[in-house]
């Protein structure tokens, strides 16, 4: 994550978090460990990056469509949002939010120039 944060060629950070896709048990409720222990890279590392960088950081959290998967996704999304990271249930929604933020930035920049 440090390389991404320092790279001047990277303007935004989108973390893709797949839950319950590691070939383990389908019912994620069987695993009582905290969500950050089940997500590669960890929820905490994404929140830490958000606090460290001025770049926009967002997350797309996706999970199997099951009761346990949906509950786990809700927990992870809530923790990310509480840590200041906008989180979305699909990559498409995350991309739309990022595009809307860029459009708003460009709009504001044009107001300041004109």
KOLDOFI-30479 format. One line per 8 residues: for each residue x, y, z of N, C-alpha, C. Coordinates in steps of 0.001 Angstrom, whole numbers, plus 524288, in hexadecimal, padded with zeros to 5 digits. Example, Ala and Ser with C-alpha at 12.3 -4.5 7.8 and 13.67 -1.06 7.14 Angstrom:
<recs>
83386,7E9C6,81E78,8300C,7EE6C,81E78,83390,7F31C,81E78 ~ 83232,7F736,81BA8,83566,7FBDC,81BE4,83264,8001E,81EBE .
</recs>
This chain:
<recs>
8032F,7FB59,80000,80000,80000,80000,8035E,804EC,80000 ~ 807F8,804A3,80249,80B66,80936,8026B,80D08,80ADD,7FCF0 ~ 80DEE,80719,7F989,80F81,80851,7F42C,80B1B,80B30,7F162 ~ 80656,8095E,7F216,801C9,80BDF,7EFAC,80137,81170,7F1AE ~ 80207,81220,7F6B1,80175,81748,7F91A,80586,81B1A,7F708 ~ 80A49,81949,7F60D,80E85,81CBE,7F455,80EB2,81DA3,7EE74 ~ 80C4C,81A34,7EB67,80CAC,81A86,7E5B3,80998,81F32,7E39B ~ 80C4D,822DB,7E122,809D0,8278E,7DF0B,80644,82661,7DA67 .
806D0,821D0,7D80D,80395,82055,7D395,7FE4D,81E15,7D533 ~ 7FD84,81D3F,7DA38,7F89B,81B14,7DC2D,7F59C,81F76,7DEDB ~ 7F0F8,8208F,7DCCB,7EDCB,824D4,7DEDF,7E9C8,8230C,7E2E7 ~ 7E809,81E37,7E288,7E3EF,81C23,7E5E6,7E555,81695,7E778 ~ 7E333,814EB,7EBE5,7E40B,80F8E,7EDA1,7DEB7,80D01,7EE4A ~ 7DDF2,808A6,7EB8A,7D925,8059B,7EC0C,7DAB5,8003C,7EDFF ~ 7D8DC,7FEE8,7F294,7DA03,7F9CF,7F4D8,7D582,7F61F,7F394 ~ 7D6BF,7F1C0,7F105,7D2D6,7EDC8,7EFCB,7D32E,7E98B,7F3ED .
7CEF9,7E8D2,7F6D1,7CEFC,7E522,7FB25,7CAFB,7E0E0,7FA2F ~ 7CCDD,7DC49,7F8E0,7C972,7D7CD,7F828,7C922,7D4B2,7FD2F ~ 7C477,7D3E3,7FF16,7C3AB,7D117,80403,7C1BA,7CB8F,802F1 ~ 7C3AB,7C7DC,805EA,7C1C3,7C287,80572,7C2DA,7C00D,80038 ~ 7C6FE,7C19E,7FD8F,7C827,7BF90,7F862,7CD35,7BC68,7F855 ~ 7CF29,7BB20,7FCEB,7D435,7B88F,7FD2A,7D405,7B2A3,7FD05 ~ 7CF98,7B059,7FBA4,7CF35,7AAB5,7FB60,7CE02,7A834,8009D ~ 7CCF6,7AB6D,8048F,7CBA0,7A973,809BD,7C5E3,7A820,80A08 .
7C3DE,7A7A2,80EC0,7BE60,7A664,80F65,7BAE9,7AA99,80D00 ~ 7B6B1,7A907,80AA2,7B316,7ACB4,80830,7B073,7B02B,80C36 ~ 7AF50,7AE11,810CC,7ACB2,7B11F,814CB,7B0C4,7B40B,817F1 ~ 7B134,7B926,816F2,7B543,7BC33,8198B,7B41F,7BCF3,81F55 ~ 7AF61,7BBB0,8210C,7AE35,7BC35,82695,7B102,7B7FF,829B5 ~ 7B303,7B3FF,82715,7B5D9,7AFD8,829C4,7BB1A,7B1D0,82BCC ~ 7BD14,7B609,8297A,7C20E,7B849,82B11,7C0F3,7BCF5,82E95 ~ 7C264,7BC8C,83384,7C11E,7C0B1,8373F,7C54F,7C4E8,8378F .
7C962,7C4AF,83434,7CD82,7C89C,8346F,7CB84,7CDD2,83259 ~ 7CDE5,7D22C,83413,7CC37,7D74B,83235,7CCDA,7D7C1,82C53 ~ 7C9B5,7DB19,829B2,7C9FD,7DB8B,82407,7CF6E,7DCC0,821F2 ~ 7D274,7E009,824AD,7D79A,7E167,822A0,7DB37,7DCAC,82262 ~ 7DA0D,7D893,82562,7DD3F,7D3E8,8253F,7DBD8,7D065,820A5 ~ 7D77A,7D169,81E23,7D5CE,7CE2F,819BD,7D692,7D0E3,81482 ~ 7D79A,7D5EF,81479,7D83E,7D8E1,80FA2,7DE0D,7D97D,80E88 ~ 7DFE4,7D7AE,809E6,7E56A,7D865,808AC,7E6EA,7DE25,808F8 .
7EB2D,7DF4F,80BA0,7ECD0,7E4B9,80C48,7EA51,7E746,810F9 ~ 7E5C9,7E57A,8125D,7E330,7E755,8170C,7E07A,7EC8D,8168C ~ 7DC01,7ECE3,8190B,7D908,7F1B6,8193D,7DC4A,7F5F6,81BDA ~ 7DF04,7F491,81FEC,7E224,7F864,822CC,7E65F,7FADD,81F6D ~ 7E8A2,7F7E2,81BD3,7ECBB,7FA1C,8187B,7EA6F,7FE09,814A0 ~ 7E5AD,7FD38,812DE,7E325,800EB,80F55,7E1DF,805F9,8124B ~ 7DFE5,80567,81711,7DEBB,809FC,81A50,7E3BC,80CF7,81B8D ~ 7E7EB,80A28,81CB7,7ECF1,80CB2,81DDE,7EEE6,80FB8,81920 .
7EE5A,80D7E,81476,7EFFA,8103B,80FB4,7ECBE,8152C,80EFE ~ 7E7B1,814D9,80FFB,7E443,81969,80F76,7E613,81DD9,81307 ~ 7E7BA,81C7E,817B3,7E97B,82075,81B6D,7EED6,822A7,819FD ~ 7F1D9,81FA3,81714,7F73B,8211A,815D4,7F7AD,82451,810D1 ~ 7F426,82390,80D1D,7F4B9,825F9,807FA,7F0A0,82A2B,806FF ~ 7F1EE,82DB5,80375,7EE19,8319D,801D3,7EB0A,82FB9,7FD11 ~ 7EC8F,82B46,7FAEE,7E9CC,82917,7F669,7E492,826D9,7F81A ~ 7E0A8,82722,7F4B0,7DBB5,824A1,7F5F1,7DC65,81EB4,7F668 .
7DA2A,81C7D,7FA7B,7DA55,816D9,7FB5E,7D4B1,814FE,7FBF2 ~ 7D322,81137,7F8AF,7CDF2,80EE8,7F918,7CE7E,808FC,7F8DF ~ 7CA50,80649,7FA3F,7CA78,80090,7FA3B,7C590,7FE64,7F7B7 ~ 7C642,7FA16,7F4F9,7C1E6,7F702,7F2F3,7C21B,7F1CC,7F5CB ~ 7BDFB,7F09A,7F8A4,7BDBB,7EBDA,7FBC8,7B9AD,7E847,7F95C ~ 7BB5A,7E3B0,7F7C5,7B7A0,7E00E,7F582,7B81C,7DACC,7F831 ~ 7B3BF,7D80C,7F85B,7B396,7D30B,7FB1C,7AFB8,7CF73,7F864 ~ 7AFED,7CA6C,7F9AD,7AC08,7C6D5,7F78C,7A69A,7C88D,7F958 .
7A2C6,7C7AD,7F610,79D71,7C926,7F779,79B1F,7C4E1,7FAED ~ 79C50,7C55B,7FFEE,79A2E,7C1D5,803E4,79958,7C514,808C6 ~ 7964D,7C309,80C6D,79543,7C5FD,81139,79A5E,7C767,813F5 ~ 79DE4,7C3AB,81485,7A2DF,7C4AA,81719,7A640,7C873,8140F ~ 7A649,7C805,80EE2,7A96A,7CB75,80B9D,7A78A,7D10F,80BD6 ~ 7A26C,7D1C3,80BB3,7A038,7D703,80BEB,7A142,7D97F,81144 ~ 7A0A6,7D677,81562,7A1B4,7D883,81AA3,7A76C,7DA0E,81B3D ~ 7AAE7,7D6D7,8193E,7B079,7D810,81996,7B1BF,7DD02,8167A .
7AF80,7DD7F,811CE,7B061,7E22B,80EA0,7AE75,7E705,81179 ~ 7AA01,7E6AD,813FF,7A7FB,7EB2A,816FE,7ABC2,7ECC3,81B4A ~ 7ADDD,7E8E0,81E1D,7B189,7EA0E,82258,7B674,7ECC1,82040 ~ 7B87F,7EABF,81BF6,7BD41,7ECEF,819B1,7BC37,7F271,817AD ~ 7B7DF,7F338,814F2,7B687,7F85F,812E2,7B5DC,7FC4D,8174F ~ 7B33E,7FAAF,81B6D,7B276,7FE35,81FE7,7B7AD,7FFD3,82248 ~ 7BB33,7FC0E,822F8,7C050,7FD48,82541,7C36C,800F4,821AE ~ 7C343,80002,81C98,7C5F9,80371,818ED,7C3B8,808F5,8192E .
7BE98,80961,81916,7BC26,80E8E,81935,7BD4A,81161,81E49 ~ 7BD40,80E90,822A1,7BE9F,810FE,827A6,7C443,812E3,827AC ~ 7C798,81059,82481,7CD0F,811EC,82409,7CDF9,81619,81FEA ~ 7C9BE,8181A,81D98,7CA3C,81C42,819B8,7CAFD,81A7A,81426 ~ 7CA28,8156A,81327,7CAD3,81351,80DE2,7C56C,81239,80B8E ~ 7C3E8,8150A,8076A,7BEF5,813C0,804DA,7BF41,80E29,802C6 ~ 7BB40,80B18,803DD,7BB3B,8059A,8023C,7B628,80465,7FF65 ~ 7B68D,80135,7FB6F,7B21C,80004,7F804,7B1B5,7FA1D,7F73D .
7AD04,7F84E,7F5FA,7AC17,7F2AC,7F580,7AD79,7F080,7F023 ~ 7AE98,7F3DB,7EC64,7B048,7F204,7E742,7B49E,7F58C,7E537 ~ 7B7AA,7F375,7E1B1,7BBC9,7F67F,7DF29,7B94C,7FAE5,7DBF4 ~ 7B4D8,7F9C3,7D983,7B233,7FDA8,7D653,7B08C,80266,7D98F ~ 7AE71,80176,7DE39,7ACD6,805D1,7E195,7B194,808EF,7E36B ~ 7B5D2,8063F,7E48A,7BA9C,808F9,7E624,7BCA4,80C5A,7E1AA ~ 7BC9D,80A36,7DCEF,7BE7B,80D29,7D860,7BB02,811DD,7D74C ~ 7B5E7,81134,7D7E8,7B249,81592,7D71C,7B344,819E0,7DB24 .
7B415,8185D,7E001,7B52F,81C39,7E41A,7BA40,81F1D,7E2F5 ~ 7BE39,81C49,7E139,7C337,81EC3,7DFF7,7C29D,82283,7DB5F ~ 7BFA5,820F4,7D771,7BEAF,82465,7D2F0,7BBAB,8293F,7D49F ~ 7B7C6,8289A,7D7F6,7B4C8,82D1B,7D9D6,7B841,830E5,7DCE2 ~ 7BBC5,82EC7,7DFFA,7BF67,83220,7E2E9,7C2F8,83515,7DF25 ~ 7C4DD,83279,7DB1D,7C82F,83504,7D736,7C528,8393F,7D453 ~ 7C04A,83814,7D2C9,7BD0C,83BFE,7D026,7BC3F,840C4,7D3A3 ~ 7BB48,83FE2,7D8A4,7BA85,84435,7DC4D,7BF87,8476E,7DCD0 .
7C3F0,844C2,7DD4B,7C901,84773,7DDA6,7C9DB,84AD8,7D8D4 ~ 7C8D1,848A5,7D433,7C98C,84BA3,7CF58,7C5CE,85049,7CF17 ~ 7C0FC,84F8A,7D0DA,7BD23,853C0,7D0FF,7BF0A,85829,7D481 ~ 7C0DA,856BD,7D939,7C2C3,85AB4,7DCEB,7C79D,85D7C,7DACE ~ 7CAFA,85A8D,7D848,7CFB2,85CE6,7D60F,7CE45,860CE,7D1D3 ~ 7CA67,85F8F,7CEA4,7C8B3,86331,7CA89,7C629,86813,7CCD6 ~ 7C382,8679D,7D143,7C13E,86C31,7D3D9,7C581,86FDA,7D5C5 ~ 7C9A4,86D8A,7D7F0,7CDF4,870A4,7DA09,7D0F6,87380,7D5BD .
7D14B,8711F,7D11C,7D438,8736B,7CCBD,7D10A,877C2,7CA3A ~ 7CC04,876C0,7C983,7C8A6,87A59,7C691,7C6AD,87E92,7C9AA .
</recs>
